[in-house]
């Protein structure tokens, strides 16, 4: 009789932990807009520099529209600029894959295809770490990503999160250097981006809401 009770207990314990990439990557079902503020390397908010990300859930896929009226920081330098980008993604249990997309360009709408590039991934077990590197990256350095479960404080309360460290790797020597870290929280999505050691926040979620008429690339 003891063995009969033990199996359901084990199954319940594993199921209680089970969460998917969608749980961490997307906001709650009643929200479709996440607004981020960019912070400079000295820790100052840059007025007017915001990024708005709209999510259109289509079951096992989604449309993600990013609208930026500012820039972001990489290696203490400003990158990016104003614009709107629309990306189609495929949702699997443990990963989010990017496919075709489009953006408004000077000469009209420009289309592109990511070819199934992994943009987010979670480990299959609590104590596991998972690393991935997308193919066909140009230049002398490539980006590698390391995903693991972690905890961060949101509004003063500890929340379970997926910590994704982006690493720069030199193609010739293989030398690696941590670049930045993103934290994704279940029911919220990406919450913040920090420097590798976490001592400085570069970008943080400032608001989430529902937008009835999100923008689109036309």
N, C-alpha and C positions, 0 to 999 in steps of 0.2 A: 504493500500500500504506500510506503514511503517513496518508492521509486516512481509510482504513478503520479504522485504529487510533485515530484522534483522536476520532471520534464516541462510541464506548463510553466513552472516558476522560472526556469532558464529561458524559455521562449519569451515570457513576458519581460524579463530583464533586458534581453537583447532588443526587443521591439521598442522598449521605452526609450532607448538611446537613438534608435533609427531615425535619422532625418536626411533629407535629400538636399542636393545642390540648390534646388528651387527655394527651399525654406530659407536659406541664407542669402541667396543672391537677390531675391525680389522683396519689395516691401509687402506689408500686410495687404490682404485682398481688398480692403476698402480704401487703399491709397494707390495712386498711379503716378505720382510726381515726387521726386526727391530733389531738394535744392541744397547745393554745396557752396560753402564759402572758401575761397583760397586765402591762405595765410603765407606771408613771406618767411624766409629763413630766420628772421629776427623775431618771429612770433607776432607780427602785426597783421590785423585784418586789412585787406586791400578793398577799400570802399568801391562798390559797384562791380567787383569781379566775382561773378557767380556762374555756376554751371547748373542747369536744370536737366534732369533725366526723367523722361516719361516712359512708362512701361505699358504695353498692350499685351495682356495675357491671352494666348490662343491655345491653351492646353499644353501640348508637348512642344510648343514653340512660342515665340514672342517677338514683338517688334519693339526695339529700344531706340528712342529718339533723344539725342543729346543736343541741347541748345546752350551755347556758350556766348557770353558777352564780355569775356575776359580771357585770362591766361592761367597757366599753372606753372609751378616751379620744378625744375629738374637741374640738379647739380648747381644750385644757387643761381640759375638763369631762368628767365621767362621763356616759355614755349607756348605754342598754340595761338589761338586768336578767336575772333568772333566767327560764328557760323552755326549751322545745323546739320546733324548727321543722323541718318536712319539706318539701323542695323537689324537684320533678321537673325535670330538665334534659334538653335535646337536645344531642347531641354532633356537631358538624360538624368538618371538617378544620381550620379556622382559628378557630373560635369555639365557646363554650358558651352556650346559650340557656336562660333560665329560663321555666318555664311554671307549671302549677298547683301549689299547695302548701297546707299546713295547719299549724295550731299549736294547742296547748292554751290555751284562754281561760277566763276566770272562769265563763262560761255554757256551757262545753262546747268542742267542736272548731270552730275557725273556719277557713274555707277562703278562699283568695285565688288570683288568677291574674295572673301577670306578663306574659302575652301575648307571649312571645318576646323578653323583655328580654335584651340581651347582657350577660353577667356576666364574660366573659373572652374575650380575642381576642389572637392573635399575628400578627405581620407575615408576609407571604408570602415575604419575602426577608431575608437577614441584615442588610443595611444600611438596610432600610426602617423607617419609623415609621407606625403606624396609629392614627387617632383616631376615637372614636365617642361618641355622646351618645344616650341612650335618650329616647324621646318621652314626652309627657304627665307631665312632672315638675312637681309643685306647688310653690308658694312663689315667692319673689323671686329665688332662686338655683337653678341646675341643676348637676348633676355631669357633667363631661366626662372621658373617660379617654384616655390616650395610652400606647400599648404599643410597646416596642422591645426588642431583644435586648441583653443586658448580661452581666456576670460578677460573681459575689459569692463570698465565702469561706464554705465550709461545713466545719466541723471542720478548719480550717486549710488546706483545699485549694480552689483556684479551680474554680468550677463555672459552666457556662453557664446563664443565667437569662433569663426574660422579666420586664422591669421595667415595671410598670403604674403610671403617675402619675395620681392622681385630682385633678381641677382643679375648683374652684368658679367658676362664671361667673354674673355678674349678668345677669338677663334684659333689663333696660332698657339698661344702658350697654355690656354685653358685656365688662366688665372681668373679667380672669381672675386667679386666685390658686391656686397649687399647694397642695393640701390634705394629702395623704399619699401614700406610695409603697409598693406591694406588690411583693415579689419571688417569682417562681415558678420552681422548679428541676425539671428533667426527672427523673422517677422519685421525686420527693419531693412535689411540689405546692407550695402556698403555704408559703414558708419564714419570711418575716418581713415586718413592716410598719414603716416608718420615717417620720420627719418628712421634709418635702420635700427638704432638703439632705442627708439621710442621716446627720446628726450624732447622732441619737437614735433608738433602737429602741423602738417603742411596743408591739409584740406579736411574740412569737417562738415557733417550733415547739419544743416541749420533749420530745415523744415520739411515736413511731408504732408501732402494733402491729396485731394481728388480734383482733377481738372477735367471738366466735361468736354472741352474742345481743345485737345492738345495740338501743337503745331505739327506740320508735316512738310516733307521735302516735296516741292512741286516744280 
